Amino acid sequence: MRYEKIRKFDVSNAPGVRTTIFVTGCTHNCKGCFNKELQDFNAGKIWTKSDEDMFIEYTKNENVVGVNILGGEPMQQTMDRALLNLLRRINTETGKNIWLWSGYTFEEIIKDKDRKELLECVDVLVDGRFNIEKRNINLKYRGSENQRVIDVKETLKNNSIILYEFEENI
């Protein structure tokens, strides 16, 4: 896996203070993509065990309420187990919730064994390709009206899409 940047404290992508990673590599090529430079699978730095340990330490900070995984395309990070290992460590070592943004829909993700394995580690999925014709700057945590903010755990449990309910006090 390769990544472009890590934000130790991020307040712009999901509720509360979070630790964020931007992975590189994406084949969707959505018109109007806000991270076009992260589409190149050779961009950024090679992810190392040292990077993973640092990310976990950032996540353990008492001010951090969760983690964001963006890109690029996180669900295309299946060439190795680096992202899966990171997600599993976050789950076991920190208990912090994980939000992940993907151009794939939930339905597409669960059809692929490796992507589904990543998804099972995630709490909230913002799914669907960015669609410039459906762009809406008033939406929370997503860029276009076709995208959904999905409560992954409830959706998997109920075998039906359950949208995430926003807490207004965060």
N, CA, C and O atoms as a DFTB+ gen file, in Angstrom:
680 C
 N C O
     1  1       0.855      -1.182       0.000
     2  2       0.000       0.000       0.000
     3  2       0.893       1.235       0.000
     4  3       1.993       1.245       0.552
     5  1       0.371       2.272      -0.642
     6  2       1.039       3.567      -0.636
     7  2       0.051       4.599      -0.090
     8  3      -1.164       4.428      -0.182
     9  1       0.600       5.666       0.475
    10  2      -0.257       6.723       1.013
    11  2       0.369       8.076       0.749
    12  3       1.583       8.189       0.575
    13  1      -0.458       9.093       0.720
    14  2       0.004      10.450       0.466
    15  2       0.240      11.215       1.759
    16  3       1.271      11.868       1.921
    17  1      -0.725      11.133       2.688
    18  2      -0.558      11.887       3.926
    19  2      -1.370      11.282       5.057
    20  3      -2.331      10.539       4.861
    21  1      -0.927      11.644       6.243
    22  2      -1.621      11.283       7.480
    23  2      -1.891      12.588       8.208
    24  3      -1.015      13.445       8.314
    25  1      -3.092      12.729       8.701
    26  2      -3.423      13.868       9.555
    27  2      -3.605      13.336      10.969
    28  3      -4.490      12.520      11.225
    29  1      -2.773      13.796      11.871
    30  2      -2.856      13.351      13.264
    31  2      -4.185      13.776      13.883
    32  3      -4.833      12.994      14.580
    33  1      -4.580      15.007      13.626
    34  2      -5.847      15.542      14.128
    35  2      -6.607      16.141      12.949
    36  3      -6.164      17.128      12.363
    37  1      -7.732      15.556      12.605
    38  2      -8.542      15.985      11.465
    39  2      -9.953      16.261      11.971
    40  3     -10.562      15.408      12.616
    41  1     -10.466      17.438      11.684
    42  2     -11.841      17.772      12.095
    43  2     -12.730      18.055      10.896
    44  3     -13.862      18.509      11.063
    45  1     -12.233      17.793       9.677
    46  2     -12.992      18.189       8.490
    47  2     -13.716      17.056       7.771
    48  3     -14.514      17.333       6.875
    49  1     -13.480      15.808       8.116
    50  2     -14.037      14.732       7.307
    51  2     -15.126      13.888       7.971
    52  3     -15.862      13.191       7.272
    53  1     -15.246      13.930       9.263
    54  2     -16.271      13.159       9.986
    55  2     -16.418      13.787      11.368
    56  3     -15.665      14.698      11.714
    57  1     -17.378      13.312      12.163
    58  2     -17.633      13.942      13.465
    59  2     -16.450      13.832      14.425
    60  3     -15.823      12.777      14.526
    61  1     -16.148      14.916      15.122
    62  2     -15.130      14.918      16.160
    63  2     -13.715      14.997      15.614
    64  3     -13.502      15.126      14.408
    65  1     -12.754      14.918      16.525
    66  2     -11.342      14.914      16.164
    67  2     -10.967      13.494      15.781
    68  3     -11.252      12.547      16.514
    69  1     -10.322      13.350      14.624
    70  2     -10.043      12.012      14.096
    71  2      -8.635      11.968      13.527
    72  3      -8.052      13.008      13.220
    73  1      -8.091      10.778      13.386
    74  2      -6.824      10.574      12.692
    75  2      -7.160      10.040      11.306
    76  3      -7.978       9.133      11.159
    77  1      -6.512      10.620      10.283
    78  2      -6.888      10.349       8.900
    79  2      -5.689       9.906       8.076
    80  3      -4.580      10.414       8.241
    81  1      -5.933       8.946       7.184
    82  2      -4.945       8.568       6.182
    83  2      -5.569       8.701       4.802
    84  3      -6.730       8.352       4.590
    85  1      -4.769       9.215       3.862
    86  2      -5.151       9.300       2.453
    87  2      -4.285       8.303       1.695
    88  3      -3.086       8.524       1.525
    89  1      -4.886       7.205       1.240
    90  2      -4.155       6.209       0.461
    91  2      -4.088       6.667      -0.991
    92  3      -4.866       7.522      -1.413
    93  1      -3.150       6.093      -1.758
    94  2      -3.052       6.463      -3.168
    95  2      -3.439       5.283      -4.047
    96  3      -3.275       4.119      -3.681
    97  1      -3.954       5.625      -5.207
    98  2      -4.383       4.637      -6.183
    99  2      -5.890       4.574      -6.290
   100  3      -6.591       4.289      -5.319
   101  1      -6.379       4.850      -7.503
   102  2      -7.820       4.783      -7.763
   103  2      -8.032       4.708      -9.272
   104  3      -7.409       5.455     -10.026
   105  1      -8.895       3.825      -9.704
   106  2      -9.182       3.696     -11.129
   107  2     -10.538       4.290     -11.519
   108  3     -10.893       4.258     -12.697
   109  1     -11.303       4.831     -10.569
   110  2     -12.639       5.354     -10.878
   111  2     -12.597       6.583     -11.789
   112  3     -13.432       6.723     -12.683
   113  1     -11.628       7.470     -11.563
   114  2     -11.470       8.680     -12.375
   115  2     -12.757       9.499     -12.458
   116  3     -13.177       9.898     -13.544
   117  1     -13.373       9.745     -11.318
   118  2     -14.608      10.523     -11.274
   119  2     -14.359      11.951     -11.753
   120  3     -13.387      12.590     -11.350
   121  1     -15.239      12.438     -12.609
   122  2     -15.165      13.826     -13.070
   123  2     -15.343      14.736     -11.852
   124  3     -16.307      14.596     -11.099
   125  1     -14.412      15.662     -11.668
   126  2     -14.492      16.585     -10.537
   127  2     -13.889      16.051      -9.252
   128  3     -14.074      16.652      -8.194
   129  1     -13.179      14.946      -9.315
   130  2     -12.549      14.345      -8.124
   131  2     -11.744      15.394      -7.367
   132  3     -10.988      16.149      -7.979
   133  1     -11.895      15.452      -6.045
   134  2     -11.172      16.459      -5.264
   135  2      -9.776      15.991      -4.874
   136  3      -9.008      16.762      -4.299
   137  1      -9.435      14.743      -5.174
   138  2      -8.098      14.219      -4.879
   139  2      -7.496      13.558      -6.113
   140  3      -6.951      12.458      -6.026
   141  1      -7.592      14.211      -7.240
   142  2      -7.119      13.660      -8.517
   143  2      -5.671      13.166      -8.437
   144  3      -5.322      12.138      -9.018
   145  1      -4.835      13.913      -7.709
   146  2      -3.424      13.544      -7.614
   147  2      -3.208      12.226      -6.863
   148  3      -2.128      11.639      -6.942
   149  1      -4.209      11.769      -6.150
   150  2      -4.085      10.517      -5.401
   151  2      -4.557       9.304      -6.207
   152  3      -4.588       8.193      -5.676
   153  1      -4.920       9.494      -7.465
   154  2      -5.348       8.372      -8.296
   155  2      -4.189       7.488      -8.735
   156  3      -4.395       6.313      -9.038
   157  1      -2.989       8.023      -8.774
   158  2      -1.803       7.296      -9.215
   159  2      -1.374       6.288      -8.141
   160  3      -1.096       6.671      -7.005
   161  1      -1.321       5.012      -8.501
   162  2      -0.925       3.971      -7.554
   163  2       0.546       4.074      -7.157
   164  3       0.959       3.450      -6.179
   165  1       1.337       4.839      -7.886
   166  2       2.751       5.014      -7.556
   167  2       3.018       6.317      -6.814
   168  3       4.166       6.604      -6.476
   169  1       1.995       7.102      -6.556
   170  2       2.158       8.365      -5.834
   171  2       2.392       8.093      -4.350
   172  3       2.105       7.008      -3.844
   173  1       2.909       9.085      -3.684
   174  2       3.067       9.006      -2.244
   175  2       4.199       8.120      -1.789
   176  3       5.147       7.855      -2.527
   177  1       4.078       7.664      -0.548
   178  2       5.120       6.887       0.107
   179  2       4.660       5.448       0.322
   180  3       3.467       5.175       0.449
   181  1       5.607       4.554       0.359
   182  2       5.302       3.158       0.671
   183  2       4.991       3.053       2.162
   184  3       5.743       3.559       2.995
   185  1       3.890       2.400       2.491
   186  2       3.440       2.196       3.866
   187  2       4.375       1.207       4.545
   188  3       4.688       0.156       3.986
   189  1       4.823       1.547       5.756
   190  2       5.737       0.678       6.493
   191  2       5.153       0.320       7.855
   192  3       4.151       0.893       8.281
   193  1       5.780      -0.620       8.522
   194  2       5.376      -0.994       9.875
   195  2       5.534       0.213      10.808
   196  3       4.726       0.413      11.715
   197  1       6.559       0.999      10.583
   198  2       6.780       2.202      11.385
   199  2       5.632       3.203      11.201
   200  3       5.176       3.811      12.169
   201  1       5.167       3.370       9.955
   202  2       4.011       4.243       9.691
   203  2       2.771       3.711      10.408
   204  3       2.009       4.473      11.004
   205  1       2.584       2.404      10.343
   206  2       1.428       1.781      10.990
   207  2       1.473       2.011      12.502
   208  3       0.464       2.376      13.106
   209  1       2.631       1.801      13.106
   210  2       2.770       2.009      14.554
   211  2       2.500       3.461      14.934
   212  3       1.843       3.730      15.940
   213  1       3.009       4.404      14.127
   214  2       2.780       5.824      14.378
   215  2       1.285       6.146      14.275
   216  3       0.743       6.866      15.114
   217  1       0.625       5.612      13.249
   218  2      -0.807       5.858      13.063
   219  2      -1.598       5.346      14.267
   220  3      -2.504       6.024      14.752
   221  1      -1.257       4.164      14.742
   222  2      -1.934       3.598      15.918
   223  2      -1.716       4.491      17.135
   224  3      -2.649       4.727      17.902
   225  1      -0.508       4.983      17.317
   226  2      -0.233       5.875      18.451
   227  2      -1.045       7.162      18.345
   228  3      -1.586       7.631      19.347
   229  1      -1.139       7.738      17.152
   230  2      -1.979       8.927      16.954
   231  2      -3.417       8.622      17.340
   232  3      -4.074       9.417      18.012
   233  1      -3.895       7.472      16.911
   234  2      -5.286       7.081      17.145
   235  2      -5.581       6.889      18.633
   236  3      -6.702       7.124      19.083
   237  1      -4.587       6.469      19.381
   238  2      -4.774       6.234      20.818
   239  2      -4.887       7.522      21.623
   240  3      -5.258       7.475      22.796
   241  1      -4.578       8.668      21.028
   242  2      -4.676       9.934      21.735
   243  2      -6.092      10.108      22.275
   244  3      -7.065       9.841      21.570
   245  1      -6.206      10.547      23.508
   246  2      -7.521      10.672      24.157
   247  2      -8.443      11.674      23.475
   248  3      -9.659      11.601      23.649
   249  1      -7.895      12.606      22.704
   250  2      -8.724      13.579      21.993
   251  2      -9.301      13.031      20.694
   252  3     -10.235      13.608      20.137
   253  1      -8.756      11.933      20.215
   254  2      -9.178      11.347      18.942
   255  2     -10.358      10.402      19.187
   256  3     -10.271       9.483      20.001
   257  1     -11.462      10.640      18.470
   258  2     -12.653       9.807      18.642
   259  2     -12.770       8.713      17.584
   260  3     -13.547       7.771      17.739
   261  1     -11.990       8.844      16.500
   262  2     -12.101       7.847      15.446
   263  2     -11.077       8.061      14.348
   264  3     -10.190       8.908      14.443
   265  1     -11.232       7.262      13.301
   266  2     -10.289       7.216      12.191
   267  2     -11.034       7.425      10.879
   268  3     -12.172       6.984      10.722
   269  1     -10.379       8.105       9.936
   270  2     -10.890       8.265       8.579
   271  2      -9.927       7.604       7.606
   272  3      -8.712       7.767       7.719
   273  1     -10.472       6.857       6.649
   274  2      -9.680       6.239       5.590
   275  2     -10.221       6.781       4.269
   276  3     -11.348       6.475       3.882
   277  1      -9.408       7.593       3.576
   278  2      -9.807       8.206       2.312
   279  2      -8.739       7.940       1.263
   280  3      -7.742       7.268       1.529
   281  1      -8.960       8.471       0.081
   282  2      -7.972       8.251      -0.962
   283  2      -8.016       9.296      -2.036
   284  3      -8.444      10.440      -1.876
   285  1      -7.538       8.801      -3.134
   286  2      -7.441       7.494      -3.699
   287  2      -8.705       6.661      -3.415
   288  3      -9.776       7.178      -3.097
   289  1      -8.518       5.392      -3.546
   290  2      -9.616       4.437      -3.324
   291  2      -9.179       3.368      -2.329
   292  3      -8.452       2.444      -2.693
   293  1      -9.619       3.486      -1.067
   294  2      -9.241       2.486      -0.069
   295  2      -9.608       1.051      -0.459
   296  3      -8.871       0.118      -0.140
   297  1     -10.726       0.870      -1.138
   298  2     -11.152      -0.488      -1.488
   299  2     -10.346      -1.084      -2.647
   300  3     -10.573      -2.231      -3.033
   301  1      -9.413      -0.317      -3.197
   302  2      -8.491      -0.874      -4.190
   303  2      -7.129      -1.158      -3.566
   304  3      -6.159      -1.417      -4.279
   305  1      -7.054      -1.111      -2.247
   306  2      -5.810      -1.390      -1.535
   307  2      -5.772      -2.857      -1.102
   308  3      -5.547      -3.169       0.067
   309  1      -5.994      -3.737      -2.059
   310  2      -6.033      -5.172      -1.757
   311  2      -4.843      -5.912      -2.362
   312  3      -4.827      -7.142      -2.382
   313  1      -3.836      -5.168      -2.860
   314  2      -2.658      -5.801      -3.453
   315  2      -1.765      -6.405      -2.373
   316  3      -0.931      -7.268      -2.645
   317  1      -1.958      -5.933      -1.145
   318  2      -1.276      -6.515       0.011
   319  2      -2.255      -6.428       1.183
   320  3      -3.408      -6.040       0.991
   321  1      -1.826      -6.773       2.361
   322  2      -2.726      -6.784       3.514
   323  2      -2.497      -5.591       4.436
   324  3      -2.960      -5.583       5.577
   325  1      -1.781      -4.585       3.941
   326  2      -1.401      -3.453       4.787
   327  2      -2.617      -2.716       5.362
   328  3      -2.669      -2.460       6.565
   329  1      -3.590      -2.376       4.517
   330  2      -4.759      -1.657       5.017
   331  2      -5.580      -2.553       5.943
   332  3      -6.047      -2.102       6.988
   333  1      -5.753      -3.798       5.569
   334  2      -6.484      -4.727       6.432
   335  2      -5.808      -4.854       7.790
   336  3      -6.484      -4.841       8.819
   337  1      -4.494      -4.975       7.808
   338  2      -3.762      -5.062       9.079
   339  2      -3.961      -3.811       9.916
   340  3      -4.155      -3.896      11.129
   341  1      -3.914      -2.635       9.267
   342  2      -4.134      -1.389       9.995
   343  2      -5.537      -1.345      10.596
   344  3      -5.697      -1.012      11.770
   345  1      -6.544      -1.675       9.807
   346  2      -7.924      -1.646      10.302
   347  2      -8.111      -2.609      11.475
   348  3      -8.768      -2.278      12.462
   349  1      -7.540      -3.776      11.361
   350  2      -7.652      -4.762      12.456
   351  2      -6.968      -4.263      13.720
   352  3      -7.487      -4.436      14.823
   353  1      -5.809      -3.646      13.561
   354  2      -5.115      -3.095      14.739
   355  2      -5.922      -1.974      15.378
   356  3      -6.003      -1.888      16.603
   357  1      -6.518      -1.114      14.557
   358  2      -7.350      -0.039      15.107
   359  2      -8.481      -0.653      15.930
   360  3      -8.763      -0.211      17.044
   361  1      -9.123      -1.675      15.368
   362  2     -10.229      -2.334      16.072
   363  2      -9.779      -2.953      17.389
   364  3     -10.435      -2.770      18.414
   365  1      -8.680      -3.675      17.372
   366  2      -8.271      -4.414      18.575
   367  2      -7.514      -3.569      19.593
   368  3      -7.649      -3.783      20.797
   369  1      -6.714      -2.604      19.118
   370  2      -5.862      -1.851      20.029
   371  2      -6.447      -0.531      20.496
   372  3      -6.026      -0.007      21.527
   373  1      -7.414       0.022      19.761
   374  2      -7.936       1.340      20.141
   375  2      -9.437       1.347      20.384
   376  3      -9.923       2.132      21.198
   377  1     -10.176       0.497      19.701
   378  2     -11.629       0.508      19.820
   379  2     -12.275       1.742      19.210
   380  3     -13.477       1.948      19.377
   381  1     -11.507       2.569      18.505
   382  2     -12.060       3.782      17.903
   383  2     -12.826       3.407      16.639
   384  3     -12.485       2.438      15.961
   385  1     -13.870       4.188      16.327
   386  2     -14.672       3.890      15.132
   387  2     -13.916       4.296      13.868
   388  3     -13.085       5.204      13.880
   389  1     -14.226       3.606      12.797
   390  2     -13.554       3.811      11.517
   391  2     -14.571       4.212      10.456
   392  3     -15.571       3.528      10.244
   393  1     -14.298       5.331       9.794
   394  2     -15.064       5.773       8.631
   395  2     -14.192       5.562       7.407
   396  3     -12.993       5.841       7.441
   397  1     -14.785       5.071       6.324
   398  2     -14.059       4.836       5.077
   399  2     -14.884       5.364       3.910
   400  3     -16.094       5.146       3.845
   401  1     -14.222       6.060       2.990
   402  2     -14.861       6.600       1.792
   403  2     -14.460       5.744       0.603
   404  3     -13.278       5.462       0.405
   405  1     -15.449       5.329      -0.194
   406  2     -15.172       4.490      -1.356
   407  2     -16.060       4.889      -2.521
   408  3     -17.226       5.241      -2.344
   409  1     -15.489       4.830      -3.711
   410  2     -16.278       5.039      -4.921
   411  2     -17.144       3.844      -5.258
   412  3     -18.079       3.954      -6.051
   413  1     -16.843       2.705      -4.664
   414  2     -17.689       1.527      -4.849
   415  2     -18.929       1.653      -3.981
   416  3     -18.886       2.279      -2.921
   417  1     -20.016       1.074      -4.415
   418  2     -21.203       1.004      -3.560
   419  2     -21.047      -0.165      -2.599
   420  3     -20.243      -1.071      -2.819
   421  1     -21.821      -0.125      -1.547
   422  2     -21.833      -1.220      -0.577
   423  2     -22.075      -2.546      -1.297
   424  3     -21.411      -3.548      -1.033
   425  1     -23.035      -2.525      -2.206
   426  2     -23.409      -3.748      -2.925
   427  2     -22.252      -4.288      -3.759
   428  3     -22.081      -5.503      -3.861
   429  1     -21.465      -3.410      -4.350
   430  2     -20.282      -3.836      -5.111
   431  2     -19.205      -4.397      -4.189
   432  3     -18.565      -5.399      -4.508
   433  1     -19.012      -3.754      -3.062
   434  2     -17.963      -4.164      -2.125
   435  2     -18.195      -5.573      -1.596
   436  3     -17.264      -6.376      -1.544
   437  1     -19.428      -5.881      -1.203
   438  2     -19.670      -7.190      -0.577
   439  2     -19.570      -8.353      -1.563
   440  3     -19.537      -9.509      -1.143
   441  1     -19.522      -8.070      -2.860
   442  2     -19.367      -9.133      -3.862
   443  2     -17.910      -9.564      -4.029
   444  3     -17.637     -10.594      -4.646
   445  1     -16.973      -8.782      -3.484
   446  2     -15.547      -9.072      -3.607
   447  2     -15.009      -9.495      -2.244
   448  3     -15.120      -8.739      -1.278
   449  1     -14.439     -10.668      -2.153
   450  2     -13.984     -11.237      -0.880
   451  2     -13.009     -10.317      -0.141
   452  3     -13.169     -10.084       1.057
   453  1     -12.006      -9.797      -0.842
   454  2     -10.995      -8.958      -0.191
   455  2     -11.571      -7.625       0.263
   456  3     -11.244      -7.141       1.346
   457  1     -12.421      -7.035      -0.554
   458  2     -13.041      -5.755      -0.172
   459  2     -14.014      -5.943       0.982
   460  3     -14.099      -5.103       1.878
   461  1     -14.740      -7.039       0.954
   462  2     -15.681      -7.302       2.047
   463  2     -14.926      -7.478       3.368
   464  3     -15.403      -7.060       4.423
   465  1     -13.756      -8.093       3.300
   466  2     -12.942      -8.271       4.501
   467  2     -12.531      -6.914       5.085
   468  3     -12.525      -6.737       6.303
   469  1     -12.190      -5.966       4.223
   470  2     -11.905      -4.599       4.680
   471  2     -13.157      -3.972       5.293
   472  3     -13.109      -3.387       6.375
   473  1     -14.271      -4.104       4.584
   474  2     -15.528      -3.505       5.025
   475  2     -15.940      -3.984       6.417
   476  3     -16.457      -3.204       7.216
   477  1     -15.714      -5.244       6.700
   478  2     -16.119      -5.807       7.986
   479  2     -15.388      -5.182       9.170
   480  3     -15.805      -5.357      10.315
   481  1     -14.307      -4.458       8.908
   482  2     -13.558      -3.764       9.958
   483  2     -14.029      -2.331      10.161
   484  3     -13.581      -1.652      11.085
   485  1     -14.926      -1.873       9.306
   486  2     -15.324      -0.464       9.247
   487  2     -16.670      -0.262       9.936
   488  3     -17.532      -1.141       9.911
   489  1     -16.837       0.906      10.549
   490  2     -18.102       1.251      11.196
   491  2     -19.034       2.035      10.280
   492  3     -20.243       1.799      10.269
   493  1     -18.473       2.967       9.513
   494  2     -19.276       3.805       8.624
   495  2     -18.619       3.833       7.252
   496  3     -17.415       4.060       7.135
   497  1     -19.416       3.603       6.218
   498  2     -18.963       3.646       4.836
   499  2     -19.681       4.781       4.119
   500  3     -20.910       4.846       4.117
   501  1     -18.908       5.672       3.511
   502  2     -19.476       6.651       2.598
   503  2     -19.235       6.068       1.217
   504  3     -18.097       6.003       0.752
   505  1     -20.316       5.641       0.557
   506  2     -20.147       4.863      -0.675
   507  2     -20.629       5.601      -1.913
   508  3     -21.409       6.550      -1.839
   509  1     -20.140       5.134      -3.047
   510  2     -20.570       5.643      -4.342
   511  2     -19.589       6.628      -4.948
   512  3     -18.952       7.415      -4.248
   513  1     -19.484       6.563      -6.258
   514  2     -18.602       7.471      -6.980
   515  2     -19.130       8.899      -6.884
   516  3     -20.338       9.135      -6.888
   517  1     -18.197       9.842      -6.797
   518  2     -18.589      11.244      -6.831
   519  2     -19.193      11.537      -8.198
   520  3     -18.615      11.194      -9.229
   521  1     -20.366      12.176      -8.198
   522  2     -21.061      12.520      -9.438
   523  2     -21.225      14.035      -9.466
   524  3     -22.031      14.599      -8.726
   525  1     -20.455      14.681     -10.326
   526  2     -20.451      16.153     -10.374
   527  2     -21.827      16.726     -10.683
   528  3     -22.152      17.823     -10.230
   529  1     -22.646      15.994     -11.455
   530  2     -23.999      16.472     -11.763
   531  2     -24.910      16.440     -10.532
   532  3     -25.935      17.120     -10.503
   533  1     -24.542      15.657      -9.522
   534  2     -25.338      15.566      -8.291
   535  2     -24.607      16.184      -7.100
   536  3     -24.935      15.912      -5.946
   537  1     -23.609      17.021      -7.400
   538  2     -22.828      17.667      -6.345
   539  2     -23.745      18.526      -5.482
   540  3     -24.628      19.219      -5.988
   541  1     -23.522      18.468      -4.168
   542  2     -24.317      19.257      -3.230
   543  2     -23.418      19.585      -2.040
   544  3     -23.094      18.707      -1.240
   545  1     -23.021      20.844      -1.926
   546  2     -22.086      21.227      -0.864
   547  2     -22.747      21.274       0.517
   548  3     -22.060      21.479       1.518
   549  1     -24.057      21.091       0.586
   550  2     -24.754      21.097       1.869
   551  2     -24.846      19.716       2.513
   552  3     -25.348      19.589       3.630
   553  1     -24.369      18.689       1.827
   554  2     -24.422      17.325       2.375
   555  2     -23.340      17.131       3.424
   556  3     -22.241      17.673       3.303
   557  1     -23.653      16.362       4.442
   558  2     -22.648      16.042       5.454
   559  2     -21.783      14.883       4.987
   560  3     -22.285      13.812       4.646
   561  1     -20.481      15.111       4.977
   562  2     -19.456      14.072       4.795
   563  2     -19.449      13.389       3.434
   564  3     -18.810      12.350       3.270
   565  1     -20.140      13.948       2.472
   566  2     -20.111      13.396       1.116
   567  2     -20.303      14.543       0.129
   568  3     -20.767      15.621       0.502
   569  1     -19.948      14.308      -1.122
   570  2     -19.947      15.384      -2.091
   571  2     -21.110      15.410      -3.060
   572  3     -21.432      16.460      -3.616
   573  1     -21.753      14.251      -3.274
   574  2     -22.853      14.229      -4.239
   575  2     -24.024      13.413      -3.693
   576  3     -23.852      12.525      -2.857
   577  1     -25.211      13.738      -4.188
   578  2     -26.451      13.172      -3.640
   579  2     -26.607      11.675      -3.843
   580  3     -27.411      11.048      -3.152
   581  1     -25.866      11.083      -4.765
   582  2     -25.945       9.631      -4.968
   583  2     -25.169       8.866      -3.903
   584  3     -25.366       7.660      -3.752
   585  1     -24.304       9.531      -3.172
   586  2     -23.501       8.856      -2.159
   587  2     -24.297       8.685      -0.864
   588  3     -25.154       9.499      -0.522
   589  1     -23.984       7.600      -0.161
   590  2     -24.693       7.300       1.085
   591  2     -23.699       7.214       2.236
   592  3     -22.535       6.867       2.036
   593  1     -24.166       7.531       3.444
   594  2     -23.379       7.358       4.661
   595  2     -24.033       6.188       5.392
   596  3     -25.110       6.324       5.971
   597  1     -23.360       5.032       5.353
   598  2     -23.953       3.761       5.778
   599  2     -23.387       3.296       7.114
   600  3     -22.174       3.314       7.324
   601  1     -24.264       2.884       8.005
   602  2     -23.867       2.229       9.246
   603  2     -23.558       0.775       8.887
   604  3     -24.465      -0.044       8.738
   605  1     -22.285       0.470       8.752
   606  2     -21.864      -0.848       8.241
   607  2     -22.280      -1.973       9.170
   608  3     -22.825      -2.976       8.709
   609  1     -22.039      -1.835      10.457
   610  2     -22.348      -2.929      11.399
   611  2     -23.837      -3.273      11.374
   612  3     -24.200      -4.448      11.320
   613  1     -24.694      -2.262      11.411
   614  2     -26.144      -2.489      11.383
   615  2     -26.593      -3.047      10.032
   616  3     -27.479      -3.899       9.971
   617  1     -25.984      -2.568       8.959
   618  2     -26.328      -3.047       7.622
   619  2     -25.979      -4.521       7.477
   620  3     -26.782      -5.300       6.964
   621  1     -24.795      -4.909       7.924
   622  2     -24.403      -6.329       7.842
   623  2     -25.295      -7.195       8.731
   624  3     -25.662      -8.306       8.346
   625  1     -25.640      -6.699       9.901
   626  2     -26.479      -7.450      10.832
   627  2     -27.895      -7.637      10.290
   628  3     -28.486      -8.706      10.444
   629  1     -28.438      -6.596       9.656
   630  2     -29.826      -6.624       9.176
   631  2     -29.974      -7.055       7.725
   632  3     -31.089      -7.242       7.238
   633  1     -28.838      -7.215       7.028
   634  2     -28.853      -7.589       5.615
   635  2     -29.697      -6.621       4.783
   636  3     -30.361      -7.003       3.819
   637  1     -29.642      -5.350       5.199
   638  2     -30.375      -4.283       4.524
   639  2     -29.652      -2.976       4.823
   640  3     -29.177      -2.777       5.941
   641  1     -29.562      -2.081       3.842
   642  2     -28.831      -0.824       4.024
   643  2     -29.464       0.001       5.145
   644  3     -30.652       0.321       5.103
   645  1     -28.655       0.335       6.138
   646  2     -29.063       1.196       7.243
   647  2     -28.169       2.433       7.188
   648  3     -26.951       2.334       7.331
   649  1     -28.775       3.581       6.984
   650  2     -28.009       4.818       6.913
   651  2     -27.569       5.249       8.309
   652  3     -28.267       5.033       9.300
   653  1     -26.409       5.856       8.353
   654  2     -25.853       6.353       9.612
   655  2     -26.690       7.522      10.114
   656  3     -27.051       8.409       9.341
   657  1     -26.995       7.524      11.399
   658  2     -27.746       8.618      11.996
   659  2     -26.767       9.592      12.637
   660  3     -26.020       9.224      13.544
   661  1     -26.771      10.825      12.167
   662  2     -25.846      11.830      12.650
   663  2     -26.223      12.314      14.038
   664  3     -27.394      12.557      14.329
   665  1     -25.216      12.450      14.893
   666  2     -25.416      13.045      16.217
   667  2     -25.099      14.517      16.081
   668  3     -23.970      14.879      15.749
   669  1     -26.064      15.363      16.328
   670  2     -25.898      16.794      16.119
   671  2     -24.987      17.441      17.147
   672  3     -24.464      18.526      16.894
   673  1     -24.777      16.810      18.309
   674  2     -23.975      17.448      19.355
   675  2     -22.483      17.206      19.196
   676  3     -21.698      17.691      20.011
   677  1     -22.071      16.475      18.177
   678  2     -20.625      16.238      17.971
   679  2     -20.082      17.324      17.080
   680  3     -18.891      17.331      16.771
